[in-house]
């Protein structure tokens, strides 16, 4: 299914501070959750995946429930004026979302971000996730894993990088979420593109699509869990200016 934004609000390859790993920046007040012009289409696709492929896009351990509940409370407190609150929540696209059921799944039906919960009791470990729009990785394969196992397929994710990321997770302050972004070329625009380790991503043609993920990290003060949010943008390659295409290619080399 092709769902594209009209434009990219961020082009991380165009700035030195966001081009290289980890490229972490502070989230401005009120910008943890974002809503863009593809909201209605993305949310309809998210609802479809949840209703037809639930075990592919949602996993949670029993002991993650307190963090799920705290996350839903936090999401509800951050919803913008386009939402209507009552016994349920009516999204800006007019769809009513009940507040019953698994808290993380409810939160995921309210916002464009995929939401993943990392337990911080020992090594950060993925204990709950609503991942409707994976980019070349599989929730089934990564669920329950720690940071190193999750990122082990990336050549640049060395032991040194893993140690830096762990220190960053430990240092996150609840009042100051963080964000970074990655940028990828894809042959297809489909938001749901899971792959297992060893499976090859189809090579993009001369045109294809650009996929940008704005990834946020937010620590929940009560449970201490860290929420990893992923807001996905997709546009056609030819929507970029020639200078942006050149910079993208150079930064990806």
Steps between C-alpha positions, in 0.01 A plus 500: 500500500645836397453768767725802456531837665487807280836612635768409752505723810855378575784405267760363743765441234515875430646595842822379658345473848233252382686328214723266702426254781364551752395856402306557822311827551267623778127495424341843517207545736178368350678316216538149641199386294450644153209498257543561126305501174504117474332454840165367379651257249769374737252452784256310277783268396610463863145403603486250212825333606391484864167340406641251246861430609503566873764241590735647239475858626438476876684316778513562874616315810276488805751692710499789250144598596595777749722664234224461239254672733743783570568539129129528417458764772792693350366475144155621611659798674685596179217477245443826312179698453397288201391219734171490693496340845207323663438140600705426188736715294401622154802542274533791255390262221167445679570147624402426862752299701389321817727535802449137598727214398881477509623853585785493248268391220259779590783754491614367163152556353510866602828622349708456186803381694580133545561456874746259659575460871850420623524360853800653680530263797820347362608533137239702306265229370200517265203387710205657317453632148237621258702494178277537197757659269828305533782593262688179417481334840261262672323546832472122532879471478591794724236480772655442842849584373748752636650794313796308360286216369250741348769694311744215437430499127644852465874509425529843659344378828828400665563417865617858547178634344295264719673633813434859392133424437464331840651804673257720309202285606612523863541877476160581346302733722119459505450871442725504190420250223757455223473440127709389206417402143616255238453508124466207262434429131223250424365339185144506641307755701324245722532597867485137618823344375622243756812294429681238704878487537653369179214607275595756236316825456396554135744743339346836408486590136630829365197673649315316779424655836669670794398385847588712801440381856487758777587295807434631850612382843296591806549371854186434704556644851294249700616169349836617363429330165615670182251549215642478150272677252528481121323748272538392138503728197508378140535708184597426142868540416415747224333729754848592623694779335810395308725644771314298765531182293873557464543563874291190583715279276819645644383456861391140432831395348 
